Amino acid sequence: MKVIEISKTSHIKSFHQLPFSLYKDSQAWIPHVYQEVEDVFAPTKNPFFKHGTAKRWIVLDAKGSCIGRIAAFVNKKRAFDEFQPTGGIGFFESQNNQALANLLFNTAKNWLEEQGMKAMDGPINFGERNKYWGLLIDGYEHPPNYGNNYHLPYYKDLFESYGFKIYFKQYCFKREAIAPLPEKYERIAASVLRNPNYAFKPMNAKRFYAYAEEFQEVYNQAWQTHDNFKPMRLEQARKALKTMKPILDPRAVWFAYFKGKPVGFLIFLPDINPIIKKINGNMNLWGKLRFLIEFKLNKPKNLWAVVFGFHPEHQKKGLEAGLFQEIKNHFGKNPPYEEIFISWIGSFNPKMLHINRSLGSKHYQTLATYRHIFDPSIPFKPCPSID
């Protein structure tokens, strides 16, 4: 087996072709978008290169065929916030061969040690947690949502046999678009909706970019207690909305207000992964054309929750119930979508897990973020929970 650092077009081609051979018998697997993965490794497109670095490798067998791949990254803004400096690995793919997996892990580990790292998390992204994050460990019969990882069952053994331990779990939920709330939460929702100080409104497409400030304001308040939280800048909020705009349905983006001031939001996007599967994850000119045709003629049947949150002062007041009830009322008896998927909520966030389960959402898939500490004398500690 030969390890090759990716440096030319043929290597990149092998990097992307490998999953198609590994998952050829899987009905559930859907490839990531080729161009979006490449953007992760492009310093001109990925802002994380301003304070970090990344490498990736493939492994070839004696016949010259690609049989494994891995990437490693260091986010210098966050790596040193941990008890020990911690880098990351991602985009791992491998045949069911522990020796091969160990070679890939060791290649990444050696490079990370050269960068001063003492541990590595994976599989993660050299970017935000909303894409390419975690290893699938349960629910293999379900296809992934857009941006979520999918893996074969043996990957779990490859990671754990090497010495990785689960740092936190990532739970995925779903519910029918107009599923009734549990009786207790119907009463809570009714009480919230009677309160004249609260209002729940879908996005007005005519003032699309005006929502960036509201999104930024609530996000920074709602997530300030999260591990390694970094405040969102206004330009980031605008960019996020601009990225979503081509597929965004204003009926599925909602904001909560208290006396006219934004205190919460819930952003759903149409689940485009079935279309991504049809174009084999390639958004070249032909892929974009076919995507637009499919998106127009065969509208996605499901939604996935991209992000949601509430201002701390308005948490534990039943706003989640009120918001879900108002969306149900808005959709009516003939909703434009069948199911709502919530990509993942970390085990470090028991509050949000409780809310989702209490509102009747069903857990259908689990991923895990693993950590491997290089010095075995350092005790392993799982990710602390948010208070």
C-alpha positions in Angstrom: 0.0 0.0 0.0 1.3 3.4 -1.0 0.3 6.7 0.7 0.2 9.7 -1.7 -0.4 13.3 -0.6 -2.9 14.9 -3.0 -1.1 17.3 -5.3 -2.6 16.9 -8.8 -5.8 16.4 -10.7 -5.6 12.7 -11.0 -5.3 12.4 -7.2 -8.4 14.5 -6.7 -10.3 12.4 -9.2 -9.3 9.2 -7.3 -10.3 10.9 -4.0 -13.8 11.5 -5.3 -14.3 8.2 -7.2 -13.4 6.0 -4.2 -16.8 6.3 -2.5 -18.7 5.2 -5.6 -16.9 1.9 -5.5 -17.2 1.4 -1.8 -20.9 2.2 -1.7 -22.0 0.6 -5.0 -24.2 -1.9 -3.3 -25.7 0.6 -0.8 -29.2 1.9 -1.6 -29.1 4.5 1.1 -25.8 6.2 0.3 -25.8 9.6 -1.4 -22.6 11.3 -2.5 -21.6 14.7 -1.3 -21.4 17.4 -3.9 -18.1 17.2 -5.7 -17.6 21.0 -6.0 -18.6 21.7 -2.5 -16.1 19.2 -1.1 -13.4 20.7 -3.2 -14.2 24.2 -1.9 -13.3 22.9 1.6 -9.7 22.4 0.4 -9.5 25.7 -1.6 -7.8 28.5 0.4 -9.5 31.1 -1.8 -13.0 29.7 -0.9 -12.7 28.4 2.6 -12.2 31.1 5.2 -10.9 28.6 7.7 -7.5 28.7 5.9 -7.1 32.2 7.3 -6.4 30.6 10.7 -5.7 27.0 9.8 -4.3 24.5 7.4 -5.3 21.2 5.8 -3.8 18.2 4.0 -5.3 15.1 2.3 -4.0 11.8 1.1 -5.1 8.7 -0.8 -3.7 5.2 -0.6 -3.1 3.1 -3.6 -2.8 -0.7 -3.8 -0.2 -2.7 -5.8 -2.3 -2.3 -8.9 -2.5 1.4 -8.6 -6.2 1.5 -7.5 -7.3 3.9 -4.8 -8.4 2.0 -1.7 -8.5 4.6 1.0 -8.5 8.4 1.6 -8.3 10.8 4.5 -7.9 14.5 5.2 -6.5 16.3 8.3 -6.9 19.8 9.5 -5.9 22.3 12.2 -8.2 25.1 13.1 -5.8 27.3 15.1 -8.6 29.4 16.5 -10.1 26.4 18.3 -7.4 23.7 18.5 -5.8 25.3 21.6 -9.1 25.8 23.5 -9.1 22.1 24.4 -7.4 20.5 27.3 -4.8 19.2 24.8 -4.3 20.9 21.4 -6.7 19.0 19.1 -6.8 18.8 15.3 -9.3 17.0 13.1 -9.6 14.3 10.4 -12.4 14.0 7.9 -13.5 12.6 4.5 -12.3 9.2 5.6 -13.2 6.4 3.3 -11.6 2.9 3.4 -12.1 -0.7 2.4 -12.9 -3.0 5.3 -9.2 -3.5 6.2 -7.9 -2.5 9.6 -4.3 -2.3 8.5 -5.4 0.1 5.7 -7.4 2.2 8.2 -4.5 2.3 10.6 -2.2 3.5 7.8 -4.6 6.3 7.0 -5.1 7.3 10.7 -1.4 7.2 11.3 -0.6 9.4 8.3 -3.0 12.0 9.6 -1.8 11.7 13.2 1.9 12.1 12.2 1.1 15.3 10.3 -1.1 16.6 13.1 1.8 16.0 15.6 4.0 18.1 13.3 1.5 20.9 13.7 1.7 20.6 17.5 -1.5 18.7 18.0 -1.9 16.1 20.8 -5.3 14.7 19.8 -7.6 14.4 16.8 -11.4 14.5 16.4 -13.2 12.8 13.5 -14.7 12.5 11.2 -15.2 16.3 11.2 -15.1 19.1 8.7 -12.5 21.9 8.1 -15.4 24.3 8.5 -18.7 24.6 10.4 -20.5 21.6 12.0 -23.5 21.9 9.6 -21.8 19.6 7.0 -19.6 16.5 6.8 -19.6 16.0 10.6 -19.7 12.7 12.4 -19.6 8.9 11.7 -22.8 7.1 11.1 -23.2 4.4 13.9 -27.0 3.7 13.7 -29.8 3.9 11.2 -28.0 2.6 8.1 -31.3 2.0 6.3 -32.0 5.7 6.1 -30.4 7.9 3.4 -28.6 11.0 4.7 -29.9 14.5 4.6 -28.0 17.1 2.5 -24.5 17.6 3.9 -24.8 14.7 6.4 -22.3 11.9 6.4 -23.2 8.3 5.6 -21.0 5.3 6.3 -21.0 1.5 6.1 -21.4 -0.4 9.4 -17.7 -1.6 9.5 -16.4 2.0 9.7 -17.3 2.1 13.4 -15.0 -0.9 14.1 -12.2 0.7 12.1 -12.3 3.8 14.3 -12.8 2.1 17.6 -10.2 -0.6 17.0 -7.6 2.1 16.3 -8.4 3.7 19.6 -11.0 6.4 18.9 -13.6 7.0 21.6 -16.9 8.7 21.2 -16.6 12.4 22.2 -20.3 13.1 21.6 -23.2 11.5 19.8 -25.3 13.3 17.1 -29.0 12.4 17.0 -31.2 12.9 13.9 -34.9 13.3 14.3 -38.0 13.4 12.0 -41.7 14.1 12.2 -44.7 14.5 9.9 -45.0 18.0 8.6 -48.5 18.4 10.1 -48.2 15.9 12.9 -50.3 16.9 15.9 -48.3 17.9 19.0 -48.7 15.8 22.2 -51.7 16.9 24.2 -49.5 18.7 26.8 -47.7 20.7 24.2 -51.0 21.6 22.4 -52.1 23.3 25.6 -48.8 25.1 25.9 -48.9 26.1 22.3 -52.4 27.5 22.7 -51.3 29.5 25.7 -48.3 31.0 23.8 -50.4 31.8 20.7 -52.9 33.6 22.9 -50.2 35.9 24.3 -50.4 39.1 22.3 -46.7 39.9 23.0 -45.6 36.9 20.9 -45.9 36.6 17.1 -44.7 33.9 14.7 -44.2 34.9 11.1 -42.9 33.1 7.9 -40.3 34.9 5.9 -41.4 37.7 3.6 -39.5 37.1 0.4 -39.7 40.8 -0.5 -37.4 41.7 2.4 -35.2 38.6 2.1 -31.8 40.1 3.1 -33.3 42.2 5.9 -33.6 39.0 7.9 -29.8 38.7 8.2 -29.6 41.1 11.2 -32.4 39.2 13.0 -30.8 35.9 12.3 -27.4 37.1 13.5 -28.9 38.7 16.7 -30.8 35.6 17.8 -28.0 33.2 16.8 -25.4 35.0 18.9 -27.7 35.0 21.9 -28.9 31.4 21.6 -25.5 29.8 21.0 -23.3 31.8 23.3 -23.1 29.0 25.9 -22.0 26.3 23.3 -18.6 24.8 23.3 -16.0 26.9 21.3 -18.7 29.4 20.4 -17.6 32.2 18.1 -20.1 35.1 17.4 -21.5 35.3 14.0 -20.7 38.5 12.0 -23.4 40.2 10.0 -21.5 39.4 6.7 -21.6 35.7 7.7 -25.3 35.9 8.3 -25.8 37.6 4.9 -23.6 35.0 3.2 -25.5 32.1 4.8 -28.9 33.4 3.6 -27.5 34.1 0.1 -26.2 30.5 -0.1 -29.7 29.2 0.9 -31.7 31.5 -1.4 -31.7 29.3 -4.6 -33.7 26.5 -2.9 -35.2 28.4 0.0 -39.0 28.3 0.4 -40.2 31.3 2.4 -43.1 29.3 3.8 -40.5 27.1 5.6 -38.5 29.9 7.3 -40.0 31.3 10.5 -39.1 33.9 13.0 -40.5 34.4 16.5 -41.0 37.9 17.9 -41.6 39.4 21.4 -43.1 42.8 21.3 -41.7 43.1 17.7 -38.2 42.1 18.7 -36.8 38.9 17.1 -36.3 36.2 19.8 -36.2 33.0 17.8 -36.0 31.4 14.3 -36.4 28.1 12.6 -35.0 27.6 9.1 -36.1 24.7 7.0 -34.8 23.9 3.5 -36.2 21.5 0.9 -34.4 18.1 1.1 -32.5 18.2 -2.1 -30.5 15.0 -1.5 -32.7 12.8 -3.7 -31.8 15.2 -6.6 -28.1 15.1 -5.6 -28.2 11.4 -5.9 -29.6 11.6 -9.5 -26.8 13.8 -10.6 -24.1 11.7 -8.8 -23.1 14.6 -6.7 -21.6 16.5 -9.6 -22.7 20.1 -10.0 -20.9 20.7 -13.3 -22.8 22.6 -16.0 -24.8 19.5 -17.0 -25.4 18.7 -13.3 -26.7 22.2 -12.5 -29.0 22.1 -15.5 -30.4 18.7 -14.5 -30.7 19.8 -10.9 -32.8 22.9 -11.8 -35.0 20.8 -14.0 -35.6 18.2 -11.4 -36.1 20.8 -8.7 -38.8 22.5 -10.8 -40.6 19.4 -12.1 -40.2 17.2 -9.0 -40.4 19.4 -6.0 -38.8 17.9 -2.9 -41.2 16.1 -0.6 -39.5 16.7 2.6 -37.9 19.5 4.6 -34.8 19.4 6.8 -34.1 21.8 9.7 -30.9 23.7 9.0 -30.8 25.7 12.2 -33.1 26.9 14.9 -32.8 28.6 18.3 -34.3 31.0 20.8 -33.0 33.9 22.9 -32.1 32.6 26.4 -34.7 34.9 28.0 -37.4 33.2 26.0 -36.4 29.6 26.5 -38.5 27.3 28.6 -41.6 29.3 27.8 -43.1 27.0 25.2 -42.1 29.0 22.1 -41.1 25.8 20.4 -44.6 24.4 20.8 -46.1 27.6 19.6 -43.9 27.8 16.6 -44.5 24.2 15.5 -48.3 24.7 16.0 -48.3 27.9 13.9 -46.4 26.2 11.1 -48.9 23.3 11.2 -51.8 25.8 11.0 -50.1 27.7 8.2 -49.6 24.5 6.1 -53.2 23.5 6.6 -54.7 20.1 5.7 -52.7 19.8 2.4 -49.1 20.6 3.3 -46.6 21.1 0.5 -44.2 18.7 2.4 -44.6 15.3 4.0 -41.9 15.1 6.6 -39.5 17.3 8.5 -36.0 16.1 9.3 -33.7 17.6 11.9 -30.2 16.9 10.8 -28.6 16.4 14.2 -28.5 17.5 17.8 -25.5 16.7 19.9 -25.6 14.7 23.1 -24.0 17.8 24.7 -27.3 19.6 24.3 -29.8 17.8 26.5 -32.1 20.8 26.5 -32.7 20.6 22.7 -32.9 16.8 22.8 -35.6 17.0 25.4 -37.5 19.5 23.4 -37.5 17.4 20.2 -38.5 14.2 21.9 -41.2 16.0 23.9 -42.7 17.6 20.7 -43.1 14.1 19.3 -40.1 14.0 16.9 -38.8 10.5 16.3 -35.1 9.6 16.6 -34.1 7.7 13.4 -30.3 7.9 13.0 -27.2 8.4 15.1 -23.8 9.7 14.2 -20.8 10.1 16.5 -17.8 12.5 16.7 -14.8 10.5 17.9 -11.7 11.7 19.7 -8.3 10.0 19.8 -5.7 11.3 22.4 -2.2 10.5 21.2 -0.8 10.1 24.8 -2.6 7.2 26.4 -1.7 8.5 29.9 -4.0 11.5 29.4 -7.5 10.6 30.6 -10.3 10.8 28.0 -13.2 13.0 28.9 -16.4 13.2 26.8 -17.7 16.5 25.6 -19.3 18.5 28.5 -23.0 19.2 28.4 -24.4 22.7 27.9 -26.1 23.9 31.0 
